[in-house]
Amino acid sequence: MTTTHKPLVVITGASSGIGLATAKLLSGQGHALLLLARRLEPMLQLALPHTLALSVDVTDRAAVLAAVAQAEERFGPVDAIINNAGVMLLGSIATQDPAEWDCMLDINVRGLLNGIHAVAAGMVERQHGTIINVSSVAGRKTFPNHVAYVGTKFAVSGLSENLREELSPSNVRVITIEPGAVDTELLSHTTDQGIKDGYDEWKQQMGGVLSSQTIAEAIAYAYGQPQSVCVREIVICATRQQP
């Protein structure tokens, strides 16, 4: 049987923002895709070739494993996963609902680990593969009203570095993408209107933020290097973003 597509890439959080932009870009390069998000319709509307789109919550480990198995049966082994699913619920630590901390920990950390778990063993066995974790500049430095969110992103950046050390002897690459402010739906998750207004003003002060397409291109650049080359970390922000 002749293969008419490039190797399979899994993208979580693929229904909007960075995930959706990356899906379109990698599909245009000829990759088969497994797109995962809770909202199915935006992924189906892309109508991308060689693509399986499934409504999956990344916190559901069994569902993530089943989705990857289904995609591999159709398209062959996973060559890369882009763990992009995440939420940003900003709030003062003194007043924020702890349920919002739980939500961020579940999606941003446990969900990401579920994605890693679904592909790591196969990549190690094949001695080939790439794991791309989307963290944040908030995984390197702190911001007002970001305590729990910063905690989750420091976790992503830290575990990614440890993961790279663990998997590199098996020729598996681990890449961390740490964007600054990006024009996505992420801020809409925050429930404190005052914080949202302040965040929007901050974005205007810097003259605009990065586009999802820019981050997608950074991801594609890192992934597109030879397997013997690991771009370990990309920190990417608008030029006028100071913190």
Secondary structure as UniProt FT lines:
FT   STRAND          6..12
FT   TURN            14..15
FT   HELIX           17..28
FT   TURN            29..30
FT   STRAND          31..37
FT   HELIX           41..46
FT   TURN            49..50
FT   STRAND          51..55
FT   TURN            58..59
FT   HELIX           61..75
FT   STRAND          78..83
FT   TURN            93..95
FT   HELIX           98..104
FT   HELIX           105..111
FT   HELIX           112..126
FT   STRAND          129..134
FT   HELIX           137..139
FT   TURN            144..145
FT   HELIX           147..167
FT   HELIX           168..170
FT   STRAND          172..179
FT   HELIX           186..189
FT   HELIX           193..205
FT   TURN            206..207
FT   HELIX           212..223
FT   TURN            227..228
FT   STRAND          233..236
FT   TURN            239..240
//
